[in-house]
Every structure is written in C-alpha cells, then in structure tokens.
Amino acid sequence: MDLKLAELPALERYKLLIGLVIPRPIAWISTRSENGVANCAPFSFFNVFSEDPPLCVIGMNQRSDGTMKHSLKNIRRTGEFVVNLVDEATANAMHVSSYEFAEEESEFEKTGLTAVPAALVQHPRIAEAAACLECRLYKLLEISDTRTLILGEILLVHAREGIIDPKTKRISEELYRPIGRLFANRYCTTRQRFNLPGELPEK
Ligand SMILES: Cc1cc2nc3c(=O)[nH]c(=O)nc-3n(C[C@H](O)[C@H](O)[C@H](O)COP(=O)(O)O)c2cc1C
C-alpha cells in the first residue's frame, strides 16, 4: 500500500505516523509558570539530535482550545526547561500529567509528584524521575500557526544514584527501565533486549 500524505486528512496522517514510528521516547517536560506553579507534561515527538552540540528536539501543537501549551509558554518566557525521562515506576503519573489542567493547577499536586530544584536552570525537575536533562533553549522553529519545534541544548544530565557508572559513563540496564510511547494510551517497556550476532565487514 502506498499512501500519499498530501491526500490524507491530518488525523489519518497522525494515526499512521505515530503508529509506524514506534516506540518513541518521551520528554516529560517540567517548567514553572509565571505565577510559580510547577507544571509537567509528556511529549513523544521527541528525541536527542546530536552530542556536539548536545541537542534534543521536541514537537508541540496546541491545547485543544487552540491556546499555547503551558510548557511552550514557560519555555518561551524563560528560555529554559527540564526533560525528565520516564521509566516504568513513573509511567502512570506521566500519563495522568498529560491531562489539560488549568494553568493554576499543578500536575505535580494532581499526581503526587515532587518538584525539586534543578542544578542549572530555574525550573524544577521531577524528583521521582530516574534521570533528567536540564536544557537551555537553542532555537524555536515556528513550523506553522499550530506547530512549534523546540531545539534544546542539554546543559546537565542528572540521574538517580547507580544509573550511570561514574567511570565508564555506561547506563545500567538493570536500574534504568525506560518506557516508550506507542499510540493512544499504549506504551512498551524496554525489557526484551538482544545482541545481533552478525559481524560487520572490516574496512
Ligand atoms: C505519551 C504522550 C505523548 C505526547 N506527546 C505530545 C507531543 O509530542 N506534542 C504535543 O504537542 N503534545 C503531546 N502530548 C499531549 C500533551 O502532553 C498535553 O497536551 C498536555 O496537556 C500539555 O500540557 P501543558 O499545556 O501543561 O504543556 C502527549 C501526551 C502523551 C500522553
């Protein structure tokens, strides 16, 4: 089957793209509003983009009433944000935090999460997250009236004790159990891992 995306309604394009490009990592973005309310929300149009400079990329649309997402509003105002990474233990709180709460309501309170100060940026990180990336806004690309692409420069990586080997900087497969987004309310774990036996030809 060949499907020309220009001939499909946006909802069908969305269904195809988020169903085919799986699993997607989840940026669980934490910020603080102008009035000091701690906000967090998940975004799976997300990935790291390069290590030199260390960049991540996030795609955002609008809230269902056509207004700007609170996360984007806070990123625009401050030029900073935190990407928390979601593991099995925090999966449910992440999903609940995607609800469109009012700006004066905190997802942290609604989900029982703890906001703790980040090291380098003014926004809080999620204490329960296994790891997080403290970011400074590198560039905002206004793709259309409803789509914005955020490029963030990763200034600092924070991880729970034991996850990163201090010497080798390897990540513990045992202690770090990230989940991936599939579509709707479907997710996957990263438990079934394997090595490929194939040898690459020598250059
Ligand atoms: C797993 C998951 C992934 C999501 N990915 C995105 C995304 O990539 N882009 C986006 O604009 N919204 C995404 N959403 C929806 C936002 O999380 C949702 O609109 C949230 O209410 C925004 O909160 P805010 O207004 O506090 O920023 C996702 C929701 C879930 C549950």
The ligand as an SDF file (V2000), in Angstrom:
LIG
                    3D

 31 33  0  0  0  0  0  0  0  0999 V2000
    2.6940    9.9940   25.9320 C   0  0  0  0  0  0  0  0  0  0  0  0
    2.2010   11.3220   25.4260 C   0  0  0  0  0  0  0  0  0  0  0  0
    2.9190   11.9730   24.4310 C   0  0  0  0  0  0  0  0  0  0  0  0
    2.5280   13.2340   23.9880 C   0  0  0  0  0  0  0  0  0  0  0  0
    3.2710   13.8460   23.0080 N   0  0  0  0  0  0  0  0  0  0  0  0
    2.9600   15.0980   22.6150 C   0  0  0  0  0  0  0  0  0  0  0  0
    3.7820   15.7470   21.6430 C   0  0  0  0  0  0  0  0  0  0  0  0
    4.7800   15.2050   21.1580 O   0  0  0  0  0  0  0  0  0  0  0  0
    3.4310   17.0030   21.2790 N   0  0  0  0  0  0  0  0  0  0  0  0
    2.3650   17.6620   21.8300 C   0  0  0  0  0  0  0  0  0  0  0  0
    2.1190   18.8290   21.4810 O   0  0  0  0  0  0  0  0  0  0  0  0
    1.5790   17.0640   22.7610 N   0  0  0  0  0  0  0  0  0  0  0  0
    1.8530   15.8060   23.1750 C   0  0  0  0  0  0  0  0  0  0  0  0
    1.0770   15.1880   24.1350 N   0  0  0  0  0  0  0  0  0  0  0  0
   -0.0160   15.9350   24.7600 C   0  0  0  0  0  0  0  0  0  0  0  0
    0.4570   16.8380   25.9170 C   0  0  0  0  0  0  0  0  0  0  0  0
    1.0840   16.0890   26.9300 O   0  0  0  0  0  0  0  0  0  0  0  0
   -0.7910   17.5620   26.5100 C   0  0  0  0  0  0  0  0  0  0  0  0
   -1.3280   18.4220   25.5350 O   0  0  0  0  0  0  0  0  0  0  0  0
   -0.5350   18.3140   27.8030 C   0  0  0  0  0  0  0  0  0  0  0  0
   -1.7820   18.6460   28.3980 O   0  0  0  0  0  0  0  0  0  0  0  0
    0.2180   19.6200   27.5860 C   0  0  0  0  0  0  0  0  0  0  0  0
    0.3470   20.2340   28.8510 O   0  0  0  0  0  0  0  0  0  0  0  0
    0.7550   21.7420   29.0560 P   0  0  0  0  0  0  0  0  0  0  0  0
   -0.3180   22.6290   28.4400 O   0  0  0  0  0  0  0  0  0  0  0  0
    0.8130   21.8610   30.5540 O   0  0  0  0  0  0  0  0  0  0  0  0
    2.0890   21.9630   28.3980 O   0  0  0  0  0  0  0  0  0  0  0  0
    1.3910   13.8800   24.5460 C   0  0  0  0  0  0  0  0  0  0  0  0
    0.6270   13.1950   25.5150 C   0  0  0  0  0  0  0  0  0  0  0  0
    1.0310   11.9280   25.9400 C   0  0  0  0  0  0  0  0  0  0  0  0
    0.2220   11.1900   26.9720 C   0  0  0  0  0  0  0  0  0  0  0  0
  1  2  1  0
  2  3  1  0
  2 30  2  0
  3  4  2  0
  4  5  1  0
  4 28  1  0
  5  6  2  0
  6  7  1  0
  6 13  1  0
  7  8  2  0
  7  9  1  0
  9 10  1  0
 10 11  2  0
 10 12  1  0
 12 13  2  0
 13 14  1  0
 14 15  1  0
 14 28  1  0
 15 16  1  0
 16 17  1  0
 16 18  1  0
 18 19  1  0
 18 20  1  0
 20 21  1  0
 20 22  1  0
 22 23  1  0
 23 24  1  0
 24 25  2  0
 24 26  1  0
 24 27  1  0
 28 29  2  0
 29 30  1  0
 30 31  1  0
M  END
$$$$
